[in-house]
């Protein structure tokens, strides 16, 4: 009859709570705008970014993470990777197949991060063919065929060098070629907002937009290039009768990661820059984007300005700046601008908000308006594709809030269980006293003992319910947080296009 709850239940639930405690996602993104090759712009933007990150509790997306998510780059050169493939080939000839597979898998991960073009494709094809040889030597025929098909599906006429490949391998390769020729193909229809953009699949140049390809069904890594404009690399699933895709290269090509995250704005179109910044924030899953830039009026001083944009609503929240000259921003002014963009308060007269006439000082004599009143709607004229990530920000935010509520409820239930446990201990002590008074036994005629027993049973049931509820709330909160987390969500793009031959709609990304 005595109530003795197991203390391990508290420890297990507390460990679960600690293990599922969410890591705060980045709240803000800092991106410069203008001539992305301008050393002065990059230097002052980096100084502003460092000053903002130095503030406590400022969750700012780190510049390396920005580059990794949008433009993952190889840590090794073409020459380094070629040497690793040569080492893998040596391991293969020496019969060390497991080591050769490890080297090849490692090399392929970095090869896929190289800039698209003929040198990358040659490395890719070499690695896949060597992978096929190595898998065949281990008796893994299906894996070997899959590696060979990675080359044949994009270059059906690829020929093996008879000096390097045994007759049996060449025969197997030819059989795969014939089988592939009989396989039904999928149409991949590609368009870009910049005409005549170069199209690359797995690094191999396959033509210019608008382009229609007939390929075996499967996943392909796609990149588009037009001059200096390079699209975000993306995985395209070619499936069904026709897979149309429109890439907004005008937007994606305006984004660069080095030497600092930047939106190219050579034409000075402010509204387009704001629209691109909001789309970029939606892709990266942040709540606010701070666009920093150097403003040079037709006459007068030069300004370093910052504009805060809300990603969910696409609104300009506030804008401010200070006079600057030279490569380095004044430390006092920089600190004041950081205070202004994070709090909305201007702690120093060095921060200049927009004047009463609705224009910033750097806009004097310029037709551009730059009002700081909250709620100025941003528009995206003439865009042929819209990033779905921004539209998904609101549901994610709601799920994130629900996860915090569930975790809070779980913590509260744990606390309630602790309180009930203390009260139950008091009843338990009283019951032990009654047992001692009755010669070590509990008798039904002892009204006080019966009341304590009933109270103890009730508290036992209540505590069990609180523990079960706490566990359910913690697990629910953890699941909601993982579902709502945008940190690893890759870009998802909806494209719509129309021309004289008809219209097309497409969705690209990972699901």
C-alpha positions as CSV (number, residue, x, y, z in Angstrom):
1,X,0.0,0.0,0.0
2,X,2.8,2.6,0.6
3,X,3.3,4.9,-2.4
4,X,6.9,4.9,-3.6
5,X,7.3,6.4,-7.1
6,X,10.5,5.6,-9.0
7,X,12.8,8.6,-9.1
8,X,14.2,7.4,-12.5
9,X,11.1,8.6,-14.2
10,X,12.1,12.2,-13.5
11,X,15.6,11.6,-14.7
12,X,14.5,10.0,-18.0
13,X,12.1,12.8,-18.8
14,X,14.6,15.5,-17.9
15,X,17.2,13.9,-20.1
16,X,14.6,13.7,-23.0
17,X,13.9,17.4,-22.5
18,X,17.5,18.3,-22.6
19,X,18.1,16.2,-25.7
20,X,15.2,17.8,-27.6
21,X,15.8,21.4,-26.5
22,X,15.7,23.4,-29.8
23,X,18.7,25.3,-31.1
24,X,17.7,28.8,-32.0
25,X,17.5,29.3,-35.8
26,X,19.0,32.4,-37.3
27,X,16.7,35.4,-37.1
28,X,18.5,37.9,-39.4
29,X,20.5,37.8,-42.6
30,X,22.9,40.6,-43.5
31,X,23.5,41.1,-47.2
32,X,25.2,43.9,-49.1
33,X,23.8,45.5,-52.3
34,X,25.6,47.2,-55.1
35,X,28.8,46.4,-56.9
36,X,29.7,43.1,-55.2
37,X,33.4,43.5,-56.3
38,X,33.7,46.9,-54.5
39,X,36.3,46.3,-51.7
40,X,34.9,49.3,-49.7
41,X,31.4,47.9,-49.8
42,X,32.5,44.5,-48.8
43,X,34.7,45.8,-46.0
44,X,32.1,48.0,-44.4
45,X,29.4,45.4,-44.8
46,X,31.7,42.9,-43.0
47,X,32.3,45.4,-40.2
48,X,28.5,45.9,-39.8
49,X,28.0,42.1,-39.8
50,X,30.7,41.6,-37.1
51,X,29.3,44.4,-34.9
52,X,25.8,42.9,-35.1
53,X,27.0,39.3,-34.3
54,X,28.9,40.7,-31.4
55,X,25.7,41.8,-29.7
56,X,24.2,39.3,-27.2
57,X,21.3,37.2,-28.3
58,X,21.6,38.4,-32.0
59,X,20.9,35.3,-34.1
60,X,22.5,36.2,-37.4
61,X,23.1,33.7,-40.3
62,X,26.8,33.3,-40.6
63,X,28.5,34.2,-43.8
64,X,30.1,30.7,-44.2
65,X,26.7,29.0,-43.8
66,X,25.2,31.4,-46.4
67,X,27.8,30.2,-48.9
68,X,27.5,26.6,-48.0
69,X,23.7,26.5,-48.4
70,X,23.5,28.4,-51.7
71,X,26.9,27.8,-53.4
72,X,28.6,24.8,-51.8
73,X,32.2,24.9,-53.0
74,X,34.8,22.1,-53.1
75,X,37.6,22.4,-50.6
76,X,40.0,20.9,-53.1
77,X,41.2,21.9,-56.6
78,X,40.9,20.0,-59.8
79,X,44.5,18.9,-59.5
80,X,44.0,17.6,-55.9
81,X,40.9,15.6,-56.9
82,X,42.7,14.2,-60.0
83,X,45.5,13.0,-57.7
84,X,43.0,11.3,-55.4
85,X,41.4,9.5,-58.3
86,X,44.9,8.3,-59.3
87,X,45.4,7.1,-55.8
88,X,42.1,5.3,-55.9
89,X,43.1,3.6,-59.2
90,X,46.3,2.4,-57.6
91,X,44.3,0.9,-54.7
92,X,42.0,-0.8,-57.2
93,X,44.9,-2.4,-59.1
94,X,46.5,-3.6,-55.8
95,X,43.2,-5.3,-54.8
96,X,42.3,-2.9,-52.0
97,X,38.8,-2.5,-53.1
98,X,37.3,-1.1,-49.9
99,X,39.9,1.6,-49.7
100,X,39.4,2.4,-53.4
101,X,35.6,2.8,-52.8
102,X,36.2,5.1,-49.9
103,X,38.6,7.4,-51.9
104,X,36.1,7.4,-54.8
105,X,33.1,8.3,-52.7
106,X,35.0,11.1,-51.0
107,X,36.3,12.5,-54.4
108,X,32.8,12.4,-55.9
109,X,31.4,14.5,-53.1
110,X,33.9,17.3,-53.8
111,X,33.7,16.9,-57.6
112,X,30.0,17.7,-57.5
113,X,30.9,21.0,-55.8
114,X,33.3,22.1,-58.5
115,X,32.2,24.8,-61.0
116,X,30.3,23.3,-64.0
117,X,32.2,22.8,-67.2
118,X,34.2,20.3,-69.2
119,X,37.0,19.8,-66.6
120,X,34.5,18.8,-63.9
121,X,32.6,16.4,-66.2
122,X,35.9,14.7,-67.1
123,X,36.7,14.1,-63.5
124,X,33.1,13.0,-62.8
125,X,33.1,10.5,-65.7
126,X,36.5,9.2,-64.7
127,X,35.4,8.7,-61.1
128,X,32.2,6.9,-62.1
129,X,33.9,4.5,-64.5
130,X,36.6,3.7,-62.0
131,X,33.8,3.2,-59.4
132,X,32.1,0.7,-61.8
133,X,35.3,-1.2,-62.3
134,X,35.9,-1.4,-58.5
135,X,32.3,-2.6,-57.8
136,X,32.5,-5.2,-60.5
137,X,35.7,-6.6,-59.0
138,X,33.8,-7.1,-55.8
139,X,31.0,-8.9,-57.5
140,X,28.5,-6.0,-57.2
141,X,27.2,-6.1,-60.7
142,X,24.2,-3.8,-60.1
143,X,26.2,-1.2,-58.4
144,X,28.8,-1.3,-61.2
145,X,26.1,-0.9,-63.9
146,X,24.6,2.1,-62.0
147,X,28.0,3.8,-62.0
148,X,28.5,3.2,-65.7
149,X,24.9,4.5,-66.4
150,X,25.8,7.8,-64.7
151,X,28.0,8.5,-67.7
152,X,26.0,6.8,-70.5
153,X,22.7,8.6,-69.6
154,X,24.3,12.0,-70.5
155,X,26.8,10.8,-73.1
156,X,25.2,7.8,-74.8
157,X,28.1,7.7,-77.3
158,X,30.9,7.6,-74.7
159,X,33.6,5.1,-75.7
160,X,35.9,3.2,-73.4
161,X,39.6,3.2,-74.1
162,X,40.5,-0.4,-75.2
163,X,44.0,0.1,-73.7
164,X,42.5,0.7,-70.2
165,X,39.4,-1.6,-70.1
166,X,39.3,-5.3,-70.5
167,X,37.1,-6.8,-73.3
168,X,34.6,-8.2,-70.7
169,X,34.2,-4.7,-69.3
170,X,33.7,-3.2,-72.7
171,X,31.1,-5.8,-73.6
172,X,29.2,-5.1,-70.4
173,X,29.4,-1.4,-71.2
174,X,28.1,-1.9,-74.7
175,X,25.2,-4.0,-73.4
176,X,24.2,-1.2,-71.0
177,X,24.4,1.2,-74.0
178,X,21.9,-0.9,-76.0
179,X,19.6,-1.4,-73.1
180,X,19.6,2.3,-72.3
181,X,18.7,3.1,-76.0
182,X,15.5,1.0,-75.6
183,X,14.6,2.6,-72.3
184,X,11.7,5.2,-72.5
185,X,12.9,8.7,-72.1
186,X,11.5,11.8,-70.3
187,X,11.4,15.3,-71.7
188,X,13.1,17.9,-69.6
189,X,12.0,21.3,-70.8
190,X,14.3,24.1,-69.5
191,X,13.8,27.9,-69.6
192,X,15.5,30.8,-68.0
193,X,14.6,34.5,-67.3
194,X,17.9,35.3,-69.0
195,X,17.8,34.2,-72.7
196,X,20.4,31.8,-74.1
197,X,21.7,30.7,-70.7
198,X,24.1,27.8,-70.7
199,X,22.7,24.6,-69.2
200,X,24.8,22.1,-67.3
201,X,23.8,18.6,-66.0
202,X,26.3,17.0,-63.6
203,X,28.7,19.6,-64.9
204,X,28.4,18.7,-68.6
205,X,27.3,21.4,-70.9
206,X,24.1,20.3,-72.8
207,X,22.9,23.4,-74.6
208,X,21.3,26.8,-74.1
209,X,17.8,27.8,-73.0
210,X,15.1,27.3,-74.2
211,X,16.2,23.7,-74.3
212,X,14.3,20.4,-74.4
213,X,16.2,17.2,-73.6
214,X,15.2,13.5,-73.8
215,X,16.8,11.7,-70.9
216,X,16.3,8.6,-68.8
217,X,14.2,9.2,-65.8
218,X,16.1,10.1,-62.6
219,X,17.8,12.8,-60.6
220,X,20.2,15.3,-62.2
221,X,22.1,18.2,-60.8
222,X,21.3,21.3,-62.8
223,X,23.1,24.6,-63.1
224,X,22.6,27.5,-65.4
225,X,25.2,30.2,-66.3
226,X,24.9,33.4,-68.3
227,X,28.0,35.5,-68.2
228,X,28.7,36.2,-64.5
229,X,25.3,35.0,-63.5
230,X,25.2,31.5,-62.0
231,X,22.1,29.8,-60.7
232,X,21.8,28.0,-57.4
233,X,22.8,24.3,-58.0
234,X,19.6,22.1,-57.7
235,X,18.6,18.5,-58.0
236,X,16.0,18.0,-60.7
237,X,13.8,14.9,-60.8
238,X,13.1,14.1,-64.5
239,X,9.9,12.0,-64.4
240,X,6.6,11.6,-66.1
241,X,6.0,12.4,-69.8
242,X,7.4,15.9,-69.5
243,X,9.3,17.9,-66.7
244,X,9.2,21.6,-67.3
245,X,11.5,23.9,-65.3
246,X,11.9,27.7,-65.3
247,X,15.0,29.1,-63.5
248,X,14.9,32.8,-62.5
249,X,18.5,33.4,-63.3
250,X,18.0,37.1,-63.1
251,X,17.4,36.7,-59.4
252,X,19.7,33.8,-58.6
253,X,22.5,35.2,-60.7
254,X,22.4,38.4,-58.7
255,X,23.4,36.6,-55.5
256,X,27.1,36.0,-54.7
257,X,28.7,34.7,-51.5
258,X,32.2,36.0,-51.8
259,X,33.9,38.1,-50.5
260,X,30.6,38.8,-48.6
261,X,27.0,37.8,-49.2
262,X,25.8,40.3,-51.8
263,X,23.0,41.2,-54.2
264,X,24.3,42.7,-57.4
265,X,22.4,45.9,-58.1
266,X,24.3,47.6,-60.9
267,X,21.1,49.1,-62.5
268,X,20.1,50.9,-59.2
269,X,16.6,49.3,-59.3
270,X,15.7,49.6,-55.6
271,X,12.4,47.8,-55.7
272,X,13.9,44.8,-57.5
273,X,16.7,44.7,-54.9
274,X,14.2,44.6,-52.1
275,X,12.2,41.9,-53.8
276,X,15.3,39.8,-54.3
277,X,16.3,40.3,-50.7
278,X,12.9,39.1,-49.4
279,X,13.1,36.0,-51.7
280,X,16.6,35.3,-50.4
281,X,15.4,35.5,-46.8
282,X,12.6,33.1,-47.6
283,X,15.0,30.7,-49.2
284,X,17.3,30.7,-46.2
285,X,14.5,30.7,-43.6
286,X,15.2,33.9,-41.7
287,X,12.7,36.4,-40.4
288,X,14.4,39.7,-41.3
289,X,16.9,40.7,-44.0
290,X,19.2,43.7,-43.4
291,X,20.4,45.1,-46.7
292,X,23.5,47.3,-46.4
293,X,24.9,49.4,-49.1
294,X,27.0,52.5,-50.0
295,X,25.0,55.4,-51.3
296,X,26.6,58.1,-53.4
297,X,24.4,61.0,-54.1
298,X,24.9,63.2,-57.1
299,X,26.5,65.8,-54.9
300,X,27.4,65.8,-51.2
301,X,28.8,63.1,-48.9
302,X,28.8,59.3,-49.2
303,X,26.5,57.3,-46.9
304,X,26.6,53.8,-45.5
305,X,22.9,52.8,-45.3
306,X,21.0,49.8,-43.9
307,X,17.4,48.8,-44.6
308,X,15.5,46.2,-42.5
309,X,13.0,44.0,-44.5
310,X,10.4,41.7,-43.0
311,X,10.4,38.4,-44.9
312,X,7.0,37.2,-44.1
313,X,5.1,40.3,-45.0
314,X,7.6,41.7,-47.6
315,X,7.7,45.0,-45.8
316,X,10.4,47.6,-45.2
317,X,10.5,48.1,-41.4
318,X,13.2,50.8,-41.0
319,X,16.1,52.5,-42.7
320,X,19.0,54.5,-41.5
321,X,22.6,55.5,-42.4
322,X,25.6,57.6,-41.6
323,X,28.1,59.6,-43.5
324,X,31.3,57.8,-44.3
325,X,34.6,58.2,-46.2
326,X,37.5,55.8,-46.8
327,X,37.5,52.0,-46.5
328,X,36.7,51.9,-42.7
329,X,33.4,52.8,-41.1
330,X,33.5,55.0,-38.0
331,X,33.1,52.7,-35.0
332,X,30.7,55.0,-33.1
333,X,28.5,55.4,-36.1
334,X,28.6,51.7,-36.9
335,X,27.5,50.8,-33.3
336,X,24.7,53.4,-33.4
337,X,23.4,52.0,-36.7
338,X,23.4,48.4,-35.3
339,X,21.3,49.8,-32.3
340,X,18.9,51.4,-34.7
341,X,18.3,48.4,-37.0
342,X,17.8,46.0,-34.1
343,X,15.7,48.2,-31.8
344,X,14.3,51.0,-34.0
345,X,15.7,53.6,-31.7
346,X,18.4,56.1,-32.7
347,X,20.9,56.4,-29.9
348,X,23.2,58.8,-31.7
349,X,22.8,61.7,-34.1
350,X,25.2,59.9,-36.3
351,X,22.4,57.7,-37.4
352,X,20.2,59.5,-39.9
353,X,16.7,58.3,-40.6
354,X,14.6,59.5,-43.5
355,X,13.8,63.2,-43.4
356,X,10.3,64.7,-43.2
357,X,9.9,64.9,-46.9
358,X,9.8,61.1,-47.2
359,X,13.3,60.8,-48.7
360,X,16.6,59.7,-47.2
361,X,19.4,62.3,-47.3
362,X,21.2,60.2,-49.9
363,X,18.1,60.4,-52.1
364,X,18.1,64.1,-52.3
365,X,17.4,65.1,-55.9
366,X,16.8,61.4,-56.8
367,X,13.4,60.0,-57.9
368,X,13.7,57.1,-55.6
369,X,11.6,57.1,-52.5
370,X,12.8,55.5,-49.3
371,X,10.2,56.1,-46.7
372,X,10.8,54.5,-43.3
373,X,7.2,54.2,-42.2
374,X,6.4,50.6,-41.4
375,X,4.2,48.8,-43.9
376,X,5.6,50.0,-47.2
377,X,4.7,47.1,-49.4
378,X,7.4,45.6,-51.7
379,X,6.5,44.6,-55.2
380,X,8.2,42.1,-57.5
381,X,7.3,43.4,-61.1
382,X,7.9,41.2,-64.1
383,X,9.1,38.1,-62.2
384,X,8.5,34.8,-63.9
385,X,9.1,32.7,-60.9
386,X,8.4,33.0,-57.2
387,X,10.2,31.3,-54.3
388,X,7.8,29.2,-52.4
389,X,10.0,29.3,-49.3
390,X,8.8,32.7,-48.3
391,X,5.2,31.7,-48.5
392,X,5.9,28.7,-46.3
393,X,7.5,31.0,-43.6
394,X,4.2,31.7,-41.9
395,X,3.2,28.0,-41.4
396,X,6.7,27.2,-40.2
397,X,6.5,30.1,-37.7
398,X,3.2,28.8,-36.4
399,X,4.6,25.3,-36.0
400,X,7.7,26.7,-34.3
401,X,5.5,28.6,-31.8
402,X,3.4,25.5,-31.2
403,X,6.6,23.5,-30.5
404,X,7.7,26.0,-27.9
405,X,4.2,25.9,-26.3
406,X,4.3,22.1,-26.1
407,X,7.8,22.0,-24.6
408,X,6.7,24.6,-22.1
409,X,3.6,22.5,-21.2
410,X,5.9,19.5,-20.7
411,X,8.1,21.5,-18.4
412,X,5.1,22.7,-16.4
413,X,3.8,19.2,-16.1
414,X,7.1,18.0,-14.8
415,X,7.1,20.7,-12.2
416,X,3.5,19.8,-11.2
417,X,4.6,16.2,-10.9
418,X,7.4,17.3,-8.5
419,X,5.0,19.3,-6.4
420,X,2.6,16.3,-6.2
421,X,5.5,14.1,-5.2
422,X,6.3,16.3,-2.3
423,X,2.7,16.4,-1.1
424,X,2.5,12.6,-1.5
425,X,5.6,12.2,0.7
426,X,3.9,14.2,3.5
427,X,0.9,11.8,3.3
428,X,3.2,8.8,3.2
429,X,5.0,10.0,6.4
430,X,1.7,10.5,8.1
431,X,0.6,7.0,7.1
432,X,3.8,5.5,8.5
433,X,3.1,7.3,11.8
434,X,-0.4,5.8,12.0
435,X,1.1,2.3,11.2
436,X,3.6,2.8,14.1
437,X,0.8,3.9,16.4
438,X,-1.2,0.7,15.6
439,X,1.6,-1.7,16.3
440,X,3.0,-1.8,12.8
441,X,-0.3,-2.5,11.1
442,X,-3.0,-0.4,9.4
443,X,-6.5,-1.1,10.6
444,X,-9.7,-0.2,8.8
445,X,-11.2,1.4,11.9
446,X,-8.5,4.1,11.9
447,X,-10.3,6.9,10.0
448,X,-7.1,9.0,9.8
449,X,-5.1,6.1,8.2
450,X,-7.9,5.4,5.7
451,X,-8.1,9.1,4.7
452,X,-4.3,9.3,4.2
453,X,-4.4,6.1,2.2
454,X,-7.1,7.4,-0.1
455,X,-5.3,10.7,-0.5
456,X,-2.1,8.9,-1.4
457,X,-3.8,6.8,-4.0
458,X,-5.3,9.9,-5.6
459,X,-1.9,11.7,-5.7
460,X,-0.4,8.6,-7.2
461,X,-2.9,8.7,-10.1
462,X,-2.4,12.4,-10.6
463,X,1.4,12.1,-10.7
464,X,1.2,9.3,-13.2
465,X,-1.0,11.4,-15.4
466,X,1.3,14.4,-15.1
467,X,4.4,12.3,-16.0
468,X,2.7,10.8,-19.0
469,X,1.4,14.2,-20.1
470,X,4.9,15.7,-19.7
471,X,6.5,13.0,-21.8
472,X,3.8,13.4,-24.6
473,X,4.2,17.2,-24.6
474,X,8.0,17.0,-24.8
475,X,7.9,14.5,-27.7
476,X,5.2,16.5,-29.5
477,X,7.2,19.7,-29.1
478,X,10.4,18.1,-30.4
479,X,8.5,16.7,-33.4
480,X,6.9,20.0,-34.2
481,X,10.2,21.8,-33.9
482,X,11.9,19.4,-36.3
483,X,9.1,19.7,-38.8
484,X,9.1,23.5,-38.6
485,X,12.9,23.9,-38.7
486,X,13.9,25.7,-41.9
487,X,17.7,25.3,-41.3
488,X,18.1,22.4,-43.7
489,X,15.3,23.0,-46.0
490,X,16.6,23.4,-49.6
491,X,15.2,26.0,-51.9
492,X,11.8,25.2,-53.5
493,X,10.9,27.2,-56.6
494,X,7.7,27.6,-58.5
495,X,8.0,28.7,-62.0
496,X,5.4,29.9,-64.5
497,X,6.2,30.8,-68.2
498,X,4.3,31.6,-71.3
499,X,5.3,32.2,-74.9
500,X,3.8,31.8,-78.4
501,X,3.7,28.1,-78.2
502,X,1.9,27.7,-74.9
503,X,2.4,27.9,-71.1
504,X,4.3,25.9,-68.6
505,X,4.5,25.6,-64.8
506,X,7.1,23.9,-62.7
507,X,8.1,23.1,-59.2
508,X,11.7,22.4,-58.3
509,X,13.5,21.6,-55.1
510,X,13.7,18.7,-52.6
511,X,10.7,17.3,-50.7
